[in-house]
């Protein structure tokens, strides 16, 4: 088995099949559909390949249109919408079976000096004091093997240490906040755009779960249908995705079978490096 960080690099290393067209594959890790963070990260890679290195991404806005098929490659088509003096704009469509499964707009900007302020990072226990999410799920699987029969507790390429973990088997109502430490395993190259793509991959891991907390539900329940609908990110300051990042997530609202979630991402030294928002489907079967 390849080292975890090598698998991340392989995942984000797209094949250029012609100008503005890139092909990617999905890992075999037990997913029934393509993980949303994978598509976000790969779409950002494709767009970044068409922009000067001096222009890192500063924001992205994407929509999930159809479930991705893990068994076939994904084609990413890039639209070079605009190149200005300071900003570049790209559109990306991810396509499988001749139909779009994801669409995203990304804005890139030259590095500039300017005003600076941020919200302070909240106090949180250090990552070393917390168990890995995979270890928590493995313990649950011992008591409920029938529920986790399709799960594989392999050496994933990311580390996720939740501060407010949700019990997937027996969830209890709790405030809609979901804090966690996260990072890519191993050392990534010194390429800020690669770290942005890796963070885009990480950012989708738990964001939608936050809206479940007040309702004592989890995506493992048979009567719940969930899916990411959209995803947006803003990159504020340079960072490394292979160092611990605190993901401070909350869910201000759920209505209309949708849950709205947002997150602030801090480096361990307290710098606010990125923000994310996402709305997801939260539907009881038989409704709508």
N, C-alpha and C positions, 0 to 999 in steps of 0.2 A: 504494500500500500504506500502511495506517495505521501511525503510529509504534508501536514495540513496546509502550510503556507504555499506549497507547490500546487496544491489543488485549487487554491484561490487564484493563483497566477494563471493556471491552465483555464479556469472558468472565464477569466476576464481577457484572455488572449484570443481575440476573434480572428477568423480567417477572412482576409480581404479577397473576395472573388471577382470584383471589378470595382471601378471607381464608385464610391458612395454606397457600396453594397458589401455587407459583412455577414458571415455565417458563424453560428455558435451552437454548441451542444449543451445538454443538461447532465449533471452527475446522476449516477444510480445510487441514491441514498434513501430509497423507500418512499419518495414523494409520489402521490397519485396525480398531481398536476405540478407544473413548473412553479417553483417558489417565486413569489412576486419580487423579492429583493434581488434575485438573480437577473430578472428581466430589466429592472431599473438600472442595475450596475452595468450590464452588458450594453444597454442602450446608451448609457453615458460614455462607455468606452468607444462605441461606434461614432458618436458625435464628436468626441474629443480628438479622434484620429483625423478629423477634417478641419481642425482649428490650430492656429499657431500655438506652440508650447508656452509662449509668454502670456496666454490668455486662459487661465483656469476657469472652470465653471463657477458661477456665483449663485445660480438658482436653476431649478428644474420643476416641471409640472407635468405629471403623467396621468393617463387614464387606462385602467385595465378593462379590456373589451370582451375577451373570451378567455376561458381556462387554457393554459398552455399544456401541450402534450410533451411529456418527458422523453418519449421514444423517437421523436424526429427532430432534426435540426431546426433552429430558428433563424430566419433571414431578417437582418436589420437594414432598412433602407434609410439613408440620411438625405435630408433636404437642406441644402445650404441657403437658408433664407436671406441672411444679411451679414455683411462684414463692414462695420463702421470703423471710425478712428479709435474708439475705445471698446466697443461691444461687438460681439458676434452672436448670431442667433441660428440655432439649428433645430430642425424637426426630425424625429426618428419614428419609424413605424416598424414594429416587430410582427413578422408574418409567419404563419404556419398553415399548411393545407390551403394555400392561396387566399387566406383571409387574415386581416389584422387582429392580433391578440392584445396589443398594447400600443399606445401612441403617446409621445412625449415631446415637449418643447424645452430646450435648454438654452440658457443665456450665459455667455462667457465674457469676461472683462479683463483688460490689462490691469496689472497691480498698481494701485494708486494710494497716496496718503490722504487722510481726511479726518473728520471727527470720529471719535471713538467712545463708546460707553457700552455697558452690558449689565444684565441682571446677575447678581451674585449667585454662585453655585451653592445650593443648600448643603447642610451637613449630612453626611451619609457614612455608613460603616465602610471600612476599607475593603476592596475586593477580596483580599486574601482571607478575610474572616467569613466569607460566604461560600456555600456549596455551589457547584456547577448545576445548571438547570438539568443537564442530562443525568446527573446523579440523582436529583430529586425525582425525575420521571422513572428512572430505573428502579427506585425504591417502590414507587406506586405500581410499577409493572409486576413486582413480585407478588403483591396482594391481589392484583386484577389482571392476570396475564391475558384474559380473553379480550379486554379492552385495548391492550397494547400489542396485539398480535401482529399488526402491520408496522410496528415501529422498529427501527434499527438503531441501537445505541452505539453507533460507530464513532470513530475518532473524528468528529466534525471539524471543519477548518476554522470554526469560530468558537470563542469562549463566551458564555453568557452566564452571569451570576446575579439572579434576581434578588432584590431586597424585599419586595412584596409579592412572593410567588402565589399564583393561583392554583388551588388544588383542582386538577382537571377531573378527578373522579367524584369528589364531594365538595363542590365550591360553596362558600359561604358569602353572604352579602358583605361588602367592604367598600370603603371610599374608592372612587374612580381614579386612583393614582397607581402608577406602576413604574417603580424605579429599578434600574439594573445597571451593573457594570458590564461592558462588552469590549471585545477586541478580536482581531484576527490572530490566530495562532502563528507563531514563528515571526521571522523578520522579513518585511517587505522592502523592496528597493526604495531609494530616496527619490521618489517621483510623486509630487503632490497630487497630480491628476490621478495616478493609480490609487492613492490613498482615498481620494474623493469617491472613486468607483467602488472601492472596498467598503467605505462607510455607507454608500447608497445600498449596497447588499445587506449590511447589518441593520439599517434603519427600519426595515420592514418586519424584522423578526418578531416583535412583541407589541407593536403599536396598536393594532386592532383589538388585542386582548384586553386593553385597558377599559374599553366600553362594556366588557362583560362583568366587571367587578361588582357594580351595585346590584346586579340582577341574579347573582348566584347561578350563572350558567357557564358552560365551556363549550368549545367547538367540538368536543368529543361526544356530546349528547346527540342521540339519534334524531331529535325533533328540532334541531337548530341548523340553519343554513347560514354559512358565513362566507364572505369573500371580500377582498380588498377592491374598492371601486376606483379610488384615485390616490395619488401620492405626490406630495410637494416637498422640496428641500431647499434650504438656503445655506450656503457655505460662508461663514463669517471670518474665520481666521485659519491660518495653516495648522495642521495637526498630523498625527500619525495614527492610522487605523490599527497598527500592531501594538499600540500602547493602550492602557486602560482608559476608557471613556465612560462617563456617567450619563446614562440616558434617563432624563427626568420626564416622565410621560404622565399626562392626565387626559380625562375625557369630559369636556364641559357639557356635552349634550348628547342625547340619543332620542331620536324621534323618526317617524315614518319608516320604520324597519331599517334605519341607518344609524350608525354610531360615529360620532366625530371625535377624533383624537389628535393630540399635539404633543410634541416632545422637544426639549432643549438638550443639547449634547455638549457636555463639558469635558475638557481635558483634566487630568488629575491635578494640575496646578491651578485650576479654577477658571481657566479661560473658556468662554462660551465660543465653541468652534463651529456649530451648525445647529439648525432647527429643522423640524419636520412636522408635517400635518398629514392626516389621512382620514378619509371617510370610508366606512366599510358596511357591507350588508349584514344585518342581524335579523334574521327572519325565522319565526316559528313556522314549521311545516303546516300547511293548510291555510296560512294567511296570505292575502294579496293574490 
